[in-house]
């Protein structure tokens, strides 16, 4: 994504990290009035990490409150995303326990206190040893719609799944989609009385594209109204992996982002696709600001389409930068930026903000075994309301990444306690580093991703490995 000079580049407002324990990370961010509310995980051990919800000031990113999301007697899920509650102040948090084959929806109040916690098992519809995988959730009527996949025993017969629940989390219905192919729904957006989504499917065609993406629209009864299958554009034959992982409404159509890769993953490019309201393709583009590029989020603004993700020098690289860029109407590149703090930087969510900017959420991980925290939740704000520039840095114990772009700043201020409490007073220096953080396992553990014919078709583990967690585990073992 080279700067085409066609649009004004969004300036970096702040680049902040947050920690509450040794392992910290962010999965998603929601704008709520004059604040951002971030979902992730934070804990003292590298596994079984509790959920973590915290709020920041939207202008400068100062931490305002923090809450642990955990329940006695329950193994914490890996939290995927969250959204405002449908029945008053608070939030609905979506999590998944891939090894157990279950998913959870947790309702909190506006301060992060748990109000109810519902778990949905894979065998609830009568399938022995079945498992479910949750990827996304949206408000639907007076309740919620959870999208993902259901797989039979040993990860076989994986099909897209939609689960509808009430405002209290009680399950209302389950519907399997794309049952003619191995499939998994990756992202959904509300659309009138129905919803649009993007799924990945296992293709049985012999043209070399083993995994393709499907854009679709379904009505309020989960009946598919249209579906269109896509692969990324190439000069030769299609690539083996064509995975769109996030979807956004774009005017009267939709835009999706993800990645396209060869079967050996020696080619990995970011991939963006736009379609009209009936699924007819408008534009498709592969972009490679780094040799290995993965887009994990997409949002639309008044100026165009913003994509974000991660870039590295190779699939085995032990350093990776966050990437963010804006595309025009034809998906031509307007501008792009690299953003980072630690050795491995993984953007997991991007949203358009009410002040005309964008906010990124993810995880930054440090090389050194002696670093504490080892990883931090990470927020970046670009454009929108002006604010004193704040730039986080890696700890002194961490070897600087050759791709890191953060500039030197003073030592961090004290980290907020796990319970809601006032944010420490900022220092007089406007570039003081923010405080608050989330665990390396905030990204799905690649050992929990099904392979072979199961959900993800073997590509999920590769995506997870390229996306951060496996990189973290590798540098932890080798440093």
Secondary structure, DSSP 4 states (H G I P E B T S, - for coil): ----SSSPPPPEEEEEEE-SSSEEEEEEEEEETTEEEEEEEEESSSSSPPEEEEEEETTT--EEEEEEE--TT-PPPEEEEEEE-TTSSSEEEEEEETTTTEEEEEEE-TTS-EEEEEEEEGGGGS-TT-EEEEEEEEEETTEEEEEEEEE-GGG-S-EEEEEEE-TTS-EEEEEEE-TTS-EEEEEEEEETTEEEEEEEEE---SSS--EEEEEEEE-TT--EEEEEEE----SSSPPSEEEEEEEEEETTEEEEEEEEE-TTSS-EEEEEEEE-TTS-EEEEEEE-SSSEEEEEEEEEETTEEEEEEEEESSTT-S-EEEEEEEE-TTS-EEEEEEE-SSSEEEEEEEEE-TTS-EEEEEEEE-S-TT-SSSEEEEEEEESSS----EE----TTSPPPTT--PPP-PPP-PPPPSS--PPPPPPSSTTPPP---B-GGGSPPGGGS--TTSTTTTHHHHHHHHHSHHHHHHHHHH-
